[in-house]
Amino acid sequence: MRQNQSDSLGTAPIGKLLIQQAVPASIGILVMSLNVVVDTIFVGNWIGAIAIAAINVVLPISFFISAIGMAVGIGGASIISRALGKNSTYRASRVLGNQILLVLTVTLPMVMFGILMADTLIPLFGGKGAIFEFAKNYYKIVLYGVPLLALSMVGSNVIRAEGKPAFAMMAMIIPSVLNLVLDYIFIFIFEWGMEGAAWATVASYAGGLGYILYFFLSGKSELKLRLTYFRFHFPILKEISALGFVTLSRQAIVSVTYLLMNNLLFQYGGETSVAAYGIIGRMLMFALFPVLGITQGFLPIAGYNYGAHQFSRVRESINRAIFFAGILAMAIFLLIVFFSKEIVVIFTRDVEIVTIAPKYMRWVFAATPIIAIQLIGAAYFQAIGKAVPALLLTLTRQGFFFIPLVLVLPQFFGEIGIWMAFPIADVLATLVTGYFLNREIKKNLIPAEQ
């Protein structure tokens, strides 16, 4: 019966499958993102606006280490989806064992290095002036929980690759809800300040990983956690690394982006602008949840059907994913345009931030209606195991366009040039991704159907 559940990825109607996969993924991302947003609201209202800036400084450091889990999870999930499409549960289980070993081997030393280098890394990522002490208090605790988050990211992506999105959704919801409850207890009731926010985050990571272990150990998974699978197998590691490097590169670029933004905004606008970016960054995570959910739902469908050589279904999944994601992206854009000030006021009543953040938020979301092509296009190449084009398209927006633009434009336009870089990079990246996706469909996918 469980095997039939993954088989449905190759037999059920694409539209129905996309909804079945995307809705739980969207809900999971929504709750996880809402957790980040509410966490920021708690911190901003109960500790102060400077605390928002502090978390924004720590985020790229912990984000990059945890991104290793995301990279290994998504890279391995692509292999697992295709292995299940070929009815090879044995290979899929070996991949999972290698994923777990790889994450532990890489993240634990990085955490130790991050703790030892705290006083150097925090200022490097923009934790200067009054921000430094707040950031350090948060950083020195939350970093201990990052390996737990990395393992959770591996588990949730593997669960989704099995065609069990409801369980993957719960793996995201449990830590999010737990974090919100503990935030209230630790920050508001116990008055632990930034330390309370950090401990709530670490405890939520542990809760999420506990649920994922329950899923795999209780027999709900098609995959097995046997000792024989916990041995490094070079061909599997090579494929995980090649595909996972796409995600890791994307997350690394995100961390570099935060580093640049925090430092440039501190230079051009001071602590207020860094705090404003903290709010806008949270909205980027939160508002795009339905588009990201469709992207997550699309991955196992495309990967499974590509592995099963059902290429017409692969092409249909691309078209439908872009269509649905595009409609949702337009709705998000309109909400941001008309309610940007009301959104900022939820986070803080600081007059300076409420004055500047809404107009900057509109710049950041200006190209949202077209991002579906960019996201689905890059995800497609990753789903089918083509690591090089997936990597290049993933790096296109932030690596090839955004970072050069954010370094150049402020020299001509001042602080507003920093925010202008967002929509310009989105437009250019969408044009490039659309071209390569269209070429891939015409050159390889359509001939394979015939």
C-alpha positions in Angstrom: 0.0 0.0 0.0 2.8 2.4 0.8 4.5 1.7 -2.5 1.3 2.5 -4.3 1.3 5.9 -2.6 4.6 6.9 -4.3 3.4 5.2 -7.5 0.5 7.7 -7.7 3.1 10.4 -8.7 3.2 8.6 -12.0 -0.5 7.9 -12.5 -2.7 10.5 -10.9 -3.8 13.6 -12.9 -1.1 16.3 -12.8 -3.4 19.1 -11.6 -4.7 17.0 -8.8 -1.2 15.8 -7.9 0.2 19.4 -7.9 -2.6 20.4 -5.5 -2.0 17.4 -3.3 1.7 18.1 -3.1 1.7 21.9 -3.1 -1.1 22.5 -0.5 0.6 20.7 2.4 4.0 22.1 1.3 2.5 25.6 1.2 0.9 25.1 4.6 4.1 23.9 6.1 6.1 26.9 4.6 3.3 29.2 5.7 3.5 28.0 9.3 7.3 28.0 9.3 7.3 31.5 7.8 4.6 32.7 10.1 6.7 31.5 12.9 9.6 33.7 11.7 7.2 36.6 11.3 5.6 36.3 14.7 9.0 35.7 16.3 10.1 39.0 14.8 6.9 40.7 16.0 7.5 39.3 19.6 11.1 40.4 19.5 10.3 43.9 18.0 7.5 44.6 20.5 8.8 43.0 23.7 12.6 43.6 23.3 12.9 46.5 20.8 13.4 47.3 17.2 17.2 46.9 17.6 16.6 43.2 18.4 15.1 42.8 14.9 18.3 44.0 13.4 20.3 41.7 15.7 18.4 38.6 14.5 18.8 39.7 10.9 22.6 39.8 11.5 22.8 36.3 13.0 20.4 34.8 10.4 22.9 34.4 7.5 25.5 32.7 9.7 23.1 30.1 11.1 21.3 30.0 7.7 24.4 29.0 5.8 25.2 26.1 8.2 21.6 24.8 8.2 21.6 25.3 4.4 23.9 22.3 4.3 21.0 20.2 5.5 18.7 21.7 3.0 21.2 21.1 0.2 21.8 17.5 1.2 18.1 17.0 1.7 17.0 18.4 -1.7 19.9 16.8 -3.6 19.2 13.4 -2.1 15.4 13.8 -2.5 15.9 14.2 -6.3 17.8 10.9 -6.3 15.2 9.2 -4.1 12.3 10.4 -6.3 13.9 8.9 -9.4 14.9 5.7 -7.5 11.3 5.2 -6.4 10.1 5.9 -9.9 12.3 2.9 -10.9 11.0 0.8 -7.9 14.4 0.8 -6.2 13.6 1.2 -2.5 17.1 -0.2 -1.6 18.9 2.6 -3.5 16.6 5.2 -1.9 17.3 3.9 1.6 21.1 3.9 1.0 20.8 7.5 -0.2 19.0 8.5 3.1 21.8 6.9 5.2 24.4 8.8 3.3 22.5 12.0 3.7 22.4 11.7 7.5 26.1 10.9 7.7 27.1 13.7 5.4 25.1 16.3 7.3 26.6 15.4 10.7 30.1 15.2 9.3 30.0 18.7 7.9 27.7 20.7 10.2 29.2 19.8 13.6 32.7 21.1 12.9 31.2 24.3 11.3 29.2 24.9 14.5 32.3 24.7 16.6 34.2 27.0 14.3 31.2 29.4 14.3 31.2 29.5 18.1 35.0 30.1 18.4 34.9 32.9 15.8 31.7 34.6 17.1 33.4 38.0 17.9 34.8 38.1 14.3 31.8 36.8 12.4 29.1 39.0 14.0 30.6 42.4 13.1 31.5 41.0 9.6 27.8 40.3 9.0 26.7 43.8 10.1 26.5 43.4 13.9 28.0 46.7 14.7 27.3 49.5 17.2 24.3 48.8 19.5 23.4 45.7 17.5 26.5 43.7 18.5 25.5 42.7 22.1 22.0 41.7 21.1 23.3 39.7 18.2 25.9 37.9 20.3 23.4 36.9 23.0 21.2 35.3 20.4 24.0 33.8 18.3 25.9 32.0 21.0 22.8 29.9 21.9 21.0 29.4 18.6 24.0 28.0 16.8 23.9 24.8 19.0 20.5 23.9 17.5 21.6 24.4 13.8 22.7 20.7 13.3 19.2 19.6 14.5 17.6 22.0 11.9 19.9 20.6 9.2 18.9 17.0 10.0 15.2 18.1 10.0 15.6 19.6 6.5 17.0 16.3 5.2 14.1 14.4 6.7 11.3 16.7 5.5 12.7 16.7 1.9 13.0 12.9 1.9 9.4 12.5 3.3 8.2 14.8 0.5 10.1 12.8 -2.1 8.2 9.6 -1.0 5.0 11.3 -2.0 3.8 11.9 1.6 3.4 15.7 1.7 1.1 15.7 4.8 3.8 14.2 7.0 6.3 16.7 5.5 3.9 19.5 6.4 3.7 18.3 10.0 7.4 18.2 10.2 7.4 22.0 9.5 4.3 22.8 11.6 5.4 21.2 14.8 8.6 23.2 15.4 6.9 26.4 14.2 4.1 26.1 16.7 6.5 25.0 19.4 8.7 28.0 18.8 5.7 30.5 19.1 4.6 29.0 22.4 8.1 29.0 23.8 8.7 32.5 22.6 5.7 33.7 24.6 6.9 31.8 27.7 10.6 32.6 27.5 10.4 36.2 26.4 7.1 37.5 27.8 6.6 35.5 31.0 10.2 34.6 32.0 11.6 37.9 30.6 14.8 36.2 29.2 15.1 38.6 26.4 17.3 37.6 23.4 18.4 34.5 25.2 14.7 33.4 25.5 14.2 33.9 21.8 17.3 31.8 21.1 16.3 28.9 23.5 12.8 28.8 22.0 14.3 28.4 18.6 16.7 25.6 19.6 13.9 23.7 21.4 11.7 24.0 18.3 14.4 22.4 16.2 14.6 19.5 18.6 10.8 19.0 18.5 10.8 19.0 14.7 13.6 16.4 14.5 11.8 14.3 17.1 8.7 14.0 14.8 10.8 13.2 11.8 12.6 10.4 13.7 9.2 9.1 14.7 8.1 9.0 11.0 11.1 6.9 9.9 11.3 4.6 13.0 7.5 3.9 13.2 7.3 2.2 9.8 5.4 5.0 8.1 8.2 5.4 5.6 9.0 3.2 2.6 12.7 3.7 3.4 14.6 1.8 6.1 17.1 3.1 8.6 19.5 0.1 8.8 23.1 0.2 10.0 24.3 -1.2 6.7 23.0 1.9 5.0 25.0 4.2 7.2 28.2 3.8 5.3 29.6 6.4 2.8 29.1 5.3 -0.8 31.1 7.5 -3.1 28.8 7.4 -6.2 25.8 8.3 -4.0 27.8 11.1 -2.2 29.0 12.4 -5.5 25.4 12.7 -6.9 24.0 14.1 -3.7 26.8 16.7 -3.6 26.4 17.6 -7.3 22.7 18.2 -6.9 22.9 19.6 -3.4 25.6 22.0 -4.4 22.9 23.8 -6.4 20.8 24.5 -3.2 23.9 25.2 -1.1 25.1 27.7 -3.6 21.8 29.4 -3.5 21.7 29.5 0.2 25.3 30.7 0.4 24.5 33.5 -2.0 21.6 34.4 0.3 24.0 34.6 3.2 26.4 36.8 1.2 23.4 38.9 0.3 22.5 39.4 3.9 26.1 40.3 4.7 26.2 42.9 1.9 22.8 44.3 2.7 23.4 44.6 6.5 26.7 46.4 5.9 25.6 48.6 3.0 22.4 49.6 4.8 24.3 50.4 8.0 26.7 52.5 5.9 23.9 54.4 4.1 21.1 54.5 6.6 22.3 53.2 9.9 20.6 50.9 12.4 17.1 52.0 11.3 17.7 50.7 7.8 19.1 47.4 9.0 16.0 47.0 11.1 13.7 47.8 8.2 15.5 45.2 6.1 14.9 42.7 9.0 11.1 43.3 8.5 11.2 43.2 4.7 13.3 40.0 4.8 10.8 38.3 7.0 8.0 39.3 4.6 10.0 37.8 1.7 10.1 34.5 3.6 6.4 34.7 4.5 4.5 36.3 1.6 5.9 34.0 -1.0 4.8 30.8 0.8 2.2 29.6 -1.8 4.7 30.1 -4.7 7.4 28.2 -2.8 4.9 25.6 -1.9 4.1 24.9 -5.6 7.8 24.8 -6.3 8.3 22.2 -3.6 5.2 20.2 -4.8 6.5 20.3 -8.3 9.9 18.7 -7.5 8.8 15.2 -6.7 6.2 15.1 -9.5 8.8 16.1 -12.1 11.5 13.9 -10.7 9.4 10.8 -10.4 7.9 11.1 -13.9 11.3 11.9 -15.4 12.7 8.7 -13.8 9.7 6.7 -15.1 10.2 8.2 -18.6 6.8 9.7 -18.7 8.0 12.9 -20.3 4.6 14.3 -21.4 3.6 14.3 -17.7 6.8 16.2 -16.9 6.0 18.9 -19.4 2.5 19.2 -18.2 3.7 19.6 -14.6 6.0 22.4 -15.7 3.1 24.3 -17.5 0.7 23.9 -14.6 3.2 24.8 -11.9 4.1 28.0 -13.7 0.5 28.9 -14.3 -0.7 28.3 -10.7 2.4 30.0 -9.2 2.1 33.0 -11.5 -1.5 33.7 -10.4 -0.5 33.4 -6.7 2.5 35.7 -7.3 0.3 38.4 -8.8 -2.0 38.3 -5.8 0.9 38.6 -3.4 2.2 41.6 -5.4 -1.1 43.4 -5.1 -1.4 42.8 -1.4 2.1 44.2 -0.8 1.5 47.3 -2.9 -1.7 48.2 -1.2 -1.0 47.2 2.4 2.8 47.7 2.9 2.4 50.3 5.7 -0.1 48.3 7.6 2.3 45.3 7.4 5.2 47.3 8.8 3.1 48.6 11.8 2.5 45.1 12.9 6.2 44.6 13.5 7.0 47.9 15.2 5.7 51.4 15.9 9.0 53.0 15.5 8.3 56.2 13.6 11.4 56.1 11.5 11.0 52.5 10.4 7.3 52.9 9.7 8.2 55.9 7.4 10.9 54.2 5.3 10.1 50.5 5.3 6.8 50.5 3.2 8.4 52.2 0.2 11.4 49.9 0.3 9.1 46.9 0.6 7.3 47.9 -2.6 10.7 48.0 -4.4 11.7 44.6 -3.2 8.3 43.0 -4.3 8.0 45.0 -7.6 8.9 42.0 -9.9 7.0 39.4 -7.9 4.4 38.6 -10.7 7.1 37.0 -12.9 9.1 35.0 -10.4 7.2 31.8 -11.1 9.2 31.2 -14.3 12.4 31.7 -12.4 11.6 29.4 -9.5 10.0 26.5 -11.5 12.6 26.7 -14.3 15.5 26.3 -11.9 13.7 23.6 -9.9 13.0 21.6 -13.0 16.7 21.1 -13.8 17.3 20.1 -10.2 14.4 17.6 -10.2 15.7 15.8 -13.3 19.3 15.6 -12.0 20.9 18.1 -14.3 23.1 19.8 -11.7 25.1 22.3 -13.9 22.2 24.2 -15.5 20.3 24.0 -12.2 23.3 25.6 -10.4 23.8 28.3 -13.0 20.1 29.2 -13.0 20.0 29.2 -9.3 22.9 31.6 -9.1 21.6 33.8 -11.8 19.4 36.1 -9.7 21.5 36.9 -6.7 25.0 35.8 -7.8 25.1 37.1 -11.4 22.8 40.1 -11.1 21.8 41.2 -7.6 25.2 41.3 -6.0 26.8 43.4 -8.8 23.8 45.7 -8.9 23.7 46.2 -5.1 27.3 47.2 -5.1 27.1 49.6 -8.1 23.7 51.3 -7.9 24.1 52.9 -4.4 27.1 54.8 -5.8 24.8 56.6 -8.1 21.4 56.6 -6.3 22.4 56.3 -2.6 20.3 54.0 -0.4 17.4 53.7 -2.8 19.8 52.1 -5.2 20.2 49.2 -2.8 16.4 48.5 -3.0 16.2 49.1 -6.8 18.6 46.1 -7.3 15.8 43.7 -6.2 13.3 44.1 -9.1 16.0 44.6 -11.7 17.7 41.3 -10.7 14.4 39.5 -10.7 13.5 40.7 -14.3 17.0 39.8 -15.7 17.0 36.4 -14.0 13.5 35.5 -15.2 14.5 36.3 -18.8 17.5 34.1 -18.6 15.7 31.2 -16.9 12.8 31.4 -19.3 15.1 31.2 -22.3 17.0 28.1 -21.0 13.8 26.3 -19.8 12.2 26.8 -23.2 15.3 25.6 -25.0 15.4 22.5 -22.8 11.7 21.6 -23.5 12.1 22.0 -27.2 15.5 20.3 -27.5 15.1 17.4 -25.1 11.7 17.0 -23.5 9.4 17.1 -26.6 11.7 14.8 -28.7 11.8 12.4 -25.7 8.0 12.3 -25.7 7.9 11.4 -29.4 
